[in-house]
Amino acid sequence: MDNVYTKIVAVFFLFLNAVCTFSDDRFKNIKVLLEEEQYEEAISQLERLPKEDTAPNPRVLNAVGWAYLKLNNYVKAEKYLKASFEQAKILGNKEAAVISSNNLGILSYLKNDLDQAEDYFDIGKERKSETALIYLDLIENKKKQIEFQDALLTGIKSRRDQDFKAAIASYNNALVIQPNDVATLEFKGYALLRNDQYELAIEALERAKSLDPTRKLVHLNLVKAYCLMQSDHGVKQSIKESLLGEKQFVDWYTVDLEFRRMCHHSKYLSELVNRHELNG
């Protein structure tokens, strides 16, 4: 997240330098206002400038659009930025067209219209715009994150519907995008457990444990898996390595019907529960 924030801040300053390098002294004060984030005053001064020209200045229109964007007024931001882009094309001002298309891309990105944002940034990409290249990378990452979340949520729904085979397939899709996501590995491990794929369940859960040993249910499901593998050694080792303490597993055994069903034949767990009951 810090890396993404750094990139966006860098993009802002690239933009500021690009839109505000006017030779006209009239813009010097406006540049200061934009730098100081006094967007309403900047808009007030910027909106008066196009009226003084025989043709609207695409950079002025762009700066007005950017100020509205910073005020979260996306409707007016889009109006001015599109006007800037069209005017730049009419004048054959490729540099101004790239700046406007980039800002339209930023606007689309903020609205989560990622396909439209890509189209705008592709214009800047052709001219090797650093802003466009940074945002195209952000868009790719954001699309992957959306794809990951969709796969994960689909898996969770399938698990709730007791369709563990479908859940496993969805979790696998999510893990292709984020192979080290601990929650997904935990959920996959449980789905494999319920789908009678005990060795694969242990593999997924052990990986989740190595990435984040604080997730309690990972340890519980590992014990369940070893119970179903009829490995008392695995049960004992998992409880010991969890560092949760024996009482935590005794308490789970008392309230968790699934735990008791899967582990009722475990000699180690039975002795553990009996010992704690005797000790009060």
HELIX and SHEET records of a PDB file:
HELIX    1   1 ASP A    2  VAL A   19  1                                  18    
HELIX    2   2 ARG A   26  GLU A   35  1                                  10    
HELIX    3   3 TYR A   39  LEU A   46  1                                   8    
HELIX    4   4 PRO A   50  GLU A   52  5                                   3    
HELIX    5   5 PRO A   58  LYS A   70  1                                  13    
HELIX    6   6 TYR A   74  LEU A   91  1                                  18    
HELIX    7   7 LYS A   94  LEU A  110  1                                  17    
HELIX    8   8 LEU A  114  GLU A  126  1                                  13    
HELIX    9   9 GLU A  130  ARG A  160  1                                  31    
HELIX   10  10 PHE A  164  ILE A  177  1                                  14    
HELIX   11  11 VAL A  182  ARG A  194  1                                  13    
HELIX   12  12 TYR A  198  LEU A  211  1                                  14    
HELIX   13  13 LYS A  216  LEU A  228  1                                  13    
HELIX   14  14 ASP A  232  SER A  242  1                                  11    
HELIX   15  15 GLU A  246  VAL A  255  1                                  10    
HELIX   16  16 LEU A  257  CYS A  263  1                                   7    
HELIX   17  17 LYS A  267  LEU A  278  1                                  12    
END                                                                             
